Amino acid sequence: MSRRILVIDDDAAVCATVEHILKGAGEHVVSALSVSQAFALADSQAFDLLISDLMMPEEDGIVVIRKFKDRFPRMPVVAMSGGARLGTVDTLASARAAGADELLRKPFNTESLIAAVGAALAK
């Protein structure tokens, strides 16, 4: 059964990679290159999962996760970041505290992405 997955990342190449991997695994994937685009998509159609980058120019990914969890409390979230530790702040740990169900470090491989999606959807 295909699930609907929303991906937010300001890097089009990351979105394309996530889409390619997950579509190959039978999922329906929609990407947004901005937070405002992602909220517009989520308001107009139902999604089973959010995958969100944490480092975006428009808005902090931690704030984005909190907002999505407030608006869509039953939607699981996978937080992904290539800058997992900035200074003394562990962004992936902060994402978990904000409500992320699973964490994914960039660069990721096919297996780790599919595992993170499966674990988040199983919760």
N, CA, C and O atoms as a DFTB+ gen file, in Angstrom:
492 C
 N C O
     1  1       0.840      -1.187       0.000
     2  2       0.000       0.000       0.000
     3  2       0.880       1.243       0.000
     4  3       1.747       1.394       0.861
     5  1       0.663       2.112      -0.940
     6  2       1.436       3.331      -1.081
     7  2       0.993       4.361      -0.051
     8  3      -0.196       4.638       0.105
     9  1       1.971       4.917       0.645
    10  2       1.673       5.987       1.601
    11  2       2.102       7.315       1.009
    12  3       3.005       7.376       0.175
    13  1       1.452       8.366       1.445
    14  2       1.745       9.706       0.935
    15  2       2.751      10.383       1.870
    16  3       2.504      10.552       3.064
    17  1       3.876      10.759       1.297
    18  2       4.974      11.327       2.074
    19  2       5.294      12.717       1.548
    20  3       5.469      12.914       0.346
    21  1       5.370      13.682       2.465
    22  2       5.742      15.052       2.139
    23  2       7.186      15.281       2.572
    24  3       7.552      14.998       3.712
    25  1       8.002      15.794       1.655
    26  2       9.411      16.065       1.928
    27  2       9.649      17.563       1.830
    28  3       9.252      18.197       0.852
    29  1      10.301      18.132       2.850
    30  2      10.690      19.542       2.815
    31  2      12.212      19.624       2.874
    32  3      12.832      19.167       3.834
    33  1      12.797      20.204       1.848
    34  2      14.236      20.471       1.842
    35  2      14.479      21.569       0.822
    36  3      13.923      21.528      -0.276
    37  1      15.296      22.541       1.167
    38  2      15.578      23.637       0.244
    39  2      16.556      23.220      -0.858
    40  3      16.802      23.988      -1.788
    41  1      17.108      22.028      -0.761
    42  2      18.031      21.495      -1.770
    43  2      17.257      20.562      -2.705
    44  3      16.834      19.479      -2.302
    45  1      17.077      20.994      -3.954
    46  2      16.300      20.213      -4.922
    47  2      16.915      18.832      -5.152
    48  3      16.189      17.870      -5.402
    49  1      18.239      18.723      -5.071
    50  2      18.885      17.431      -5.285
    51  2      18.530      16.442      -4.168
    52  3      18.349      15.252      -4.425
    53  1      18.430      16.933      -2.935
    54  2      18.027      16.069      -1.822
    55  2      16.586      15.608      -2.017
    56  3      16.276      14.429      -1.842
    57  1      15.711      16.538      -2.380
    58  2      14.309      16.169      -2.641
    59  2      14.232      15.104      -3.733
    60  3      13.506      14.119      -3.594
    61  1      14.981      15.302      -4.818
    62  2      14.957      14.353      -5.921
    63  2      15.470      12.982      -5.492
    64  3      14.935      11.959      -5.919
    65  1      16.499      12.955      -4.654
    66  2      17.049      11.689      -4.168
    67  2      16.036      10.967      -3.289
    68  3      15.807       9.770      -3.461
    69  1      15.429      11.688      -2.348
    70  2      14.425      11.090      -1.467
    71  2      13.249      10.565      -2.296
    72  3      12.770       9.453      -2.077
    73  1      12.795      11.378      -3.245
    74  2      11.693      10.950      -4.110
    75  2      12.045       9.684      -4.867
    76  3      11.255       8.741      -4.905
    77  1      13.217       9.654      -5.466
    78  2      13.647       8.497      -6.258
    79  2      13.670       7.222      -5.411
    80  3      13.156       6.182      -5.821
    81  1      14.269       7.321      -4.239
    82  2      14.380       6.139      -3.371
    83  2      13.004       5.671      -2.911
    84  3      12.683       4.486      -3.011
    85  1      12.193       6.595      -2.409
    86  2      10.909       6.196      -1.842
    87  2       9.891       5.796      -2.906
    88  3       9.080       4.899      -2.675
    89  1       9.920       6.445      -4.060
    90  2       9.032       6.014      -5.146
    91  2       9.422       4.618      -5.606
    92  3       8.561       3.808      -5.949
    93  1      10.719       4.338      -5.613
    94  2      11.192       2.993      -5.940
    95  2      10.722       1.956      -4.933
    96  3      10.609       0.772      -5.250
    97  1      10.448       2.413      -3.717
    98  2       9.944       1.518      -2.665
    99  2       8.420       1.481      -2.647
   100  3       7.821       0.874      -1.759
   101  1       7.793       2.130      -3.627
   102  2       6.341       2.058      -3.751
   103  2       5.562       3.161      -3.046
   104  3       4.338       3.083      -2.937
   105  1       6.253       4.175      -2.572
   106  2       5.573       5.262      -1.860
   107  2       5.203       6.387      -2.828
   108  3       5.805       6.524      -3.893
   109  1       4.217       7.182      -2.449
   110  2       3.844       8.390      -3.194
   111  2       4.515       9.556      -2.484
   112  3       4.269       9.786      -1.300
   113  1       5.368      10.299      -3.202
   114  2       6.163      11.346      -2.576
   115  2       5.900      12.686      -3.258
   116  3       5.867      12.783      -4.485
   117  1       5.713      13.716      -2.431
   118  2       5.565      15.083      -2.906
   119  2       6.624      15.917      -2.190
   120  3       6.766      15.839      -0.970
   121  1       7.362      16.713      -2.956
   122  2       8.419      17.532      -2.366
   123  2       8.059      19.004      -2.366
   124  3       7.340      19.494      -3.237
   125  1       8.580      19.696      -1.363
   126  2       8.437      21.149      -1.251
   127  2       9.828      21.727      -1.004
   128  3      10.582      21.227      -0.169
   129  1      10.153      22.776      -1.736
   130  2      11.459      23.417      -1.576
   131  2      11.438      24.542      -0.548
   132  3      12.463      25.166      -0.271
   133  1      10.245      24.794       0.017
   134  2      10.132      25.827       1.049
   135  2       9.093      25.397       2.078
   136  3       8.241      24.548       1.818
   137  1       9.192      26.001       3.238
   138  2       8.255      25.701       4.317
   139  2       6.852      26.169       3.943
   140  3       5.874      25.463       4.191
   141  1       6.749      27.347       3.352
   142  2       5.419      27.848       2.981
   143  2       4.761      26.938       1.950
   144  3       3.556      26.695       2.020
   145  1       5.530      26.438       1.006
   146  2       4.989      25.503       0.016
   147  2       4.538      24.208       0.702
   148  3       3.495      23.655       0.354
   149  1       5.311      23.729       1.665
   150  2       4.965      22.492       2.381
   151  2       3.654      22.638       3.143
   152  3       2.817      21.737       3.115
   153  1       3.470      23.776       3.827
   154  2       2.214      23.979       4.560
   155  2       1.036      24.087       3.608
   156  3      -0.047      23.585       3.909
   157  1       1.228      24.733       2.465
   158  2       0.151      24.828       1.472
   159  2      -0.234      23.435       0.972
   160  3      -1.417      23.132       0.820
   161  1       0.755      22.601       0.721
   162  2       0.477      21.228       0.284
   163  2      -0.244      20.441       1.385
   164  3      -1.226      19.748       1.118
   165  1       0.247      20.553       2.609
   166  2      -0.344      19.796       3.724
   167  2      -1.759      20.255       4.040
   168  3      -2.573      19.469       4.525
   169  1      -2.057      21.516       3.770
   170  2      -3.410      22.024       3.999
   171  2      -4.380      21.578       2.896
   172  3      -5.592      21.541       3.110
   173  1      -3.848      21.243       1.733
   174  2      -4.715      20.902       0.603
   175  2      -4.854      19.398       0.352
   176  3      -5.737      18.976      -0.394
   177  1      -3.995      18.594       0.965
   178  2      -4.070      17.140       0.784
   179  2      -3.511      16.426       2.006
   180  3      -2.711      16.987       2.755
   181  1      -3.936      15.194       2.196
   182  2      -3.519      14.427       3.372
   183  2      -2.191      13.717       3.104
   184  3      -1.952      13.194       2.016
   185  1      -1.343      13.716       4.122
   186  2      -0.074      13.000       4.062
   187  2       0.036      12.072       5.258
   188  3      -0.502      12.345       6.331
   189  1       0.738      10.979       5.051
   190  2       0.946       9.995       6.111
   191  2       2.232      10.240       6.887
   192  3       2.397       9.730       7.995
   193  1       3.149      11.022       6.307
   194  2       4.464      11.222       6.917
   195  2       5.084      12.510       6.397
   196  3       4.903      12.876       5.236
   197  1       5.819      13.192       7.269
   198  2       6.610      14.360       6.895
   199  2       8.080      14.013       7.071
   200  3       8.479      13.477       8.105
   201  1       8.882      14.320       6.062
   202  2      10.341      14.255       6.176
   203  2      10.823      15.688       6.021
   204  3      10.610      16.306       4.978
   205  1      11.471      16.219       7.048
   206  2      11.864      17.627       7.021
   207  2      13.347      17.806       7.294
   208  3      13.901      17.227       8.229
   209  1      13.976      18.621       6.455
   210  2      15.335      19.060       6.717
   211  2      15.294      19.983       7.929
   212  3      14.260      20.581       8.227
   213  1      16.410      20.096       8.616
   214  2      16.453      20.971       9.791
   215  2      17.124      22.307       9.516
   216  3      16.937      23.257      10.275
   217  1      17.897      22.395       8.453
   218  2      18.625      23.616       8.135
   219  2      18.064      24.199       6.846
   220  3      18.458      23.806       5.748
   221  1      17.140      25.141       6.995
   222  2      16.531      25.773       5.823
   223  2      16.573      27.283       5.989
   224  3      16.457      27.789       7.105
   225  1      16.736      28.000       4.895
   226  2      16.874      29.458       5.009
   227  2      15.589      30.176       5.437
   228  3      15.645      31.207       6.107
   229  1      14.445      29.635       5.052
   230  2      13.178      30.311       5.327
   231  2      12.774      30.224       6.801
   232  3      12.286      31.192       7.386
   233  1      12.987      29.048       7.382
   234  2      12.572      28.842       8.776
   235  2      13.345      27.671       9.368
   236  3      13.662      26.707       8.672
   237  1      13.640      27.763      10.636
   238  2      14.343      26.709      11.357
   239  2      13.531      25.422      11.351
   240  3      12.332      25.445      11.629
   241  1      14.169      24.305      11.039
   242  2      13.479      23.027      10.959
   243  2      12.851      22.574      12.273
   244  3      11.832      21.884      12.263
   245  1      13.439      22.949      13.388
   246  2      12.879      22.599      14.694
   247  2      11.518      23.273      14.858
   248  3      10.559      22.658      15.326
   249  1      11.449      24.540      14.468
   250  2      10.186      25.291      14.534
   251  2       9.170      24.664      13.577
   252  3       7.991      24.540      13.909
   253  1       9.630      24.277      12.404
   254  2       8.748      23.644      11.417
   255  2       8.134      22.363      11.982
   256  3       6.934      22.129      11.840
   257  1       8.952      21.546      12.616
   258  2       8.444      20.295      13.212
   259  2       7.387      20.602      14.263
   260  3       6.331      19.970      14.287
   261  1       7.665      21.563      15.124
   262  2       6.680      21.930      16.157
   263  2       5.363      22.391      15.527
   264  3       4.285      22.006      15.980
   265  1       5.458      23.213      14.487
   266  2       4.250      23.716      13.823
   267  2       3.469      22.579      13.164
   268  3       2.242      22.530      13.249
   269  1       4.190      21.664      12.506
   270  2       3.500      20.530      11.884
   271  2       2.848      19.655      12.944
   272  3       1.723      19.191      12.758
   273  1       3.537      19.427      14.042
   274  2       2.971      18.601      15.112
   275  2       1.753      19.275      15.742
   276  3       0.808      18.594      16.141
   277  1       1.766      20.593      15.834
   278  2       0.602      21.318      16.356
   279  2      -0.592      21.193      15.411
   280  3      -1.718      20.967      15.854
   281  1      -0.342      21.340      14.107
   282  2      -1.427      21.300      13.121
   283  2      -1.855      19.894      12.743
   284  3      -3.032      19.643      12.487
   285  1      -0.898      18.979      12.707
   286  2      -1.162      17.604      12.291
   287  2      -0.546      16.651      13.329
   288  3       0.454      15.992      13.045
   289  1      -1.134      16.579      14.517
   290  2      -0.505      15.849      15.626
   291  2      -0.310      14.351      15.371
   292  3       0.551      13.727      15.991
   293  1      -1.093      13.779      14.479
   294  2      -0.979      12.340      14.237
   295  2       0.006      12.002      13.113
   296  3       0.282      10.829      12.862
   297  1       0.535      13.027      12.438
   298  2       1.472      12.795      11.344
   299  2       2.881      12.547      11.896
   300  3       3.456      13.422      12.544
   301  1       3.436      11.359      11.642
   302  2       4.819      11.123      12.082
   303  2       5.793      11.990      11.288
   304  3       5.515      12.393      10.159
   305  1       6.942      12.266      11.908
   306  2       7.947      13.130      11.309
   307  2       9.314      12.461      11.355
   308  3       9.727      11.916      12.379
   309  1      10.005      12.515      10.217
   310  2      11.418      12.138      10.155
   311  2      12.198      13.429       9.951
   312  3      11.971      14.146       8.977
   313  1      13.114      13.728      10.863
   314  2      13.965      14.909      10.753
   315  2      15.288      14.488      10.150
   316  3      15.880      13.490      10.561
   317  1      15.757      15.261       9.163
   318  2      17.051      14.935       8.570
   319  2      17.944      16.167       8.559
   320  3      17.479      17.294       8.394
   321  1      19.236      15.922       8.739
   322  2      20.177      17.028       8.766
   323  2      21.581      16.553       8.445
   324  3      22.017      15.488       8.881
   325  1      22.275      17.370       7.672
   326  2      23.687      17.127       7.411
   327  2      24.550      17.837       8.438
   328  3      25.701      17.456       8.650
   329  1      24.016      18.852       9.070
   330  2      24.728      19.582      10.118
   331  2      24.206      19.125      11.460
   332  3      23.650      19.916      12.221
   333  1      24.385      17.849      11.753
   334  2      23.778      17.256      12.942
   335  2      24.255      17.894      14.245
   336  3      23.533      17.864      15.241
   337  1      25.442      18.464      14.255
   338  2      25.925      19.117      15.464
   339  2      26.537      20.458      15.072
   340  3      27.557      20.508      14.385
   341  1      25.918      21.522      15.506
   342  2      26.411      22.869      15.220
   343  2      26.864      23.494      16.525
   344  3      26.054      23.755      17.414
   345  1      28.151      23.731      16.635
   346  2      28.670      24.255      17.896
   347  2      28.398      23.245      18.992
   348  3      28.863      22.107      18.928
   349  1      27.653      23.657      19.986
   350  2      27.329      22.747      21.086
   351  2      25.892      22.257      21.014
   352  3      25.433      21.545      21.908
   353  1      25.176      22.633      19.956
   354  2      23.775      22.233      19.837
   355  2      23.670      21.017      18.924
   356  3      24.117      21.060      17.778
   357  1      23.098      19.960      19.413
   358  2      22.848      18.765      18.620
   359  2      21.469      18.928      17.995
   360  3      20.451      18.750      18.665
   361  1      21.440      19.271      16.699
   362  2      20.171      19.593      16.052
   363  2      19.239      18.390      15.970
   364  3      18.024      18.550      16.078
   365  1      19.780      17.191      15.780
   366  2      18.906      16.020      15.710
   367  2      18.270      15.718      17.069
   368  3      17.110      15.310      17.133
   369  1      19.016      15.915      18.140
   370  2      18.429      15.728      19.480
   371  2      17.349      16.778      19.729
   372  3      16.316      16.479      20.328
   373  1      17.584      17.999      19.273
   374  2      16.572      19.051      19.408
   375  2      15.327      18.707      18.604
   376  3      14.208      18.993      19.032
   377  1      15.520      18.094      17.438
   378  2      14.380      17.687      16.612
   379  2      13.558      16.622      17.323
   380  3      12.329      16.651      17.269
   381  1      14.210      15.701      17.977
   382  2      13.502      14.663      18.740
   383  2      12.667      15.327      19.829
   384  3      11.506      14.970      20.027
   385  1      13.252      16.289      20.533
   386  2      12.523      16.986      21.594
   387  2      11.344      17.778      21.028
   388  3      10.347      17.972      21.723
   389  1      11.444      18.238      19.776
   390  2      10.365      19.006      19.149
   391  2       9.243      18.117      18.633
   392  3       8.183      18.615      18.255
   393  1       9.466      16.800      18.613
   394  2       8.408      15.892      18.186
   395  2       8.749      14.967      17.036
   396  3       7.895      14.197      16.596
   397  1       9.985      15.022      16.535
   398  2      10.371      14.112      15.456
   399  2      10.347      12.668      15.959
   400  3      10.833      12.369      17.050
   401  1       9.783      11.798      15.160
   402  2       9.690      10.384      15.527
   403  2      10.963       9.622      15.187
   404  3      11.339       8.688      15.895
   405  1      11.625      10.020      14.108
   406  2      12.862       9.375      13.686
   407  2      13.846      10.442      13.220
   408  3      13.449      11.539      12.826
   409  1      15.122      10.112      13.271
   410  2      16.184      11.028      12.894
   411  2      17.011      10.395      11.788
   412  3      17.275       9.193      11.807
   413  1      17.419      11.213      10.823
   414  2      18.178      10.727       9.680
   415  2      19.318      11.689       9.403
   416  3      19.097      12.869       9.129
   417  1      20.532      11.182       9.477
   418  2      21.704      12.014       9.196
   419  2      22.017      11.984       7.709
   420  3      21.989      10.929       7.076
   421  1      22.317      13.164       7.157
   422  2      22.795      13.259       5.779
   423  2      24.320      13.176       5.807
   424  3      24.931      13.706       6.736
   425  1      24.936      12.554       4.861
   426  2      24.315      11.836       3.752
   427  2      23.751      10.506       4.247
   428  3      24.308       9.871       5.142
   429  1      22.654      10.108       3.654
   430  2      22.010       8.850       4.033
   431  2      22.072       7.909       2.833
   432  3      22.303       8.333       1.700
   433  1      21.863       6.631       3.107
   434  2      21.793       5.670       2.011
   435  2      20.358       5.162       1.907
   436  3      19.510       5.483       2.739
   437  1      20.108       4.382       0.894
   438  2      18.756       3.865       0.645
   439  2      18.204       3.138       1.863
   440  3      17.061       3.361       2.264
   441  1      19.013       2.276       2.442
   442  2      18.550       1.466       3.571
   443  2      18.199       2.310       4.784
   444  3      17.190       2.057       5.443
   445  1      19.026       3.318       5.089
   446  2      18.739       4.128       6.282
   447  2      17.497       4.994       6.078
   448  3      16.733       5.204       7.021
   449  1      17.285       5.497       4.865
   450  2      16.080       6.283       4.590
   451  2      14.830       5.405       4.711
   452  3      13.865       5.781       5.375
   453  1      14.853       4.263       4.081
   454  2      13.689       3.365       4.135
   455  2      13.437       2.884       5.567
   456  3      12.286       2.747       5.982
   457  1      14.499       2.631       6.312
   458  2      14.343       2.203       7.706
   459  2      13.720       3.306       8.559
   460  3      12.845       3.035       9.382
   461  1      14.167       4.547       8.367
   462  2      13.639       5.675       9.151
   463  2      12.159       5.893       8.824
   464  3      11.351       6.134       9.721
   465  1      11.812       5.808       7.551
   466  2      10.407       5.974       7.143
   467  2       9.555       4.856       7.735
   468  3       8.483       5.116       8.282
   469  1      10.024       3.622       7.629
   470  2       9.274       2.482       8.167
   471  2       9.079       2.586       9.674
   472  3       7.990       2.321      10.184
   473  1      10.138       2.972      10.387
   474  2      10.031       3.092      11.841
   475  2       9.073       4.204      12.244
   476  3       8.285       4.038      13.174
   477  1       9.136       5.334      11.551
   478  2       8.232       6.443      11.882
   479  2       6.784       6.072      11.611
   480  3       5.904       6.400      12.406
   481  1       6.528       5.397      10.505
   482  2       5.160       5.013      10.168
   483  2       4.622       3.921      11.078
   484  3       3.409       3.783      11.237
   485  1       5.512       3.150      11.670
   486  2       5.083       2.066      12.575
   487  2       4.669       2.588      13.935
   488  3       4.013       1.873      14.692
   489  1       5.039       3.826      14.267
   490  2       4.734       4.383      15.594
   491  2       3.288       4.810      15.675
   492  3       2.847       5.301      16.714
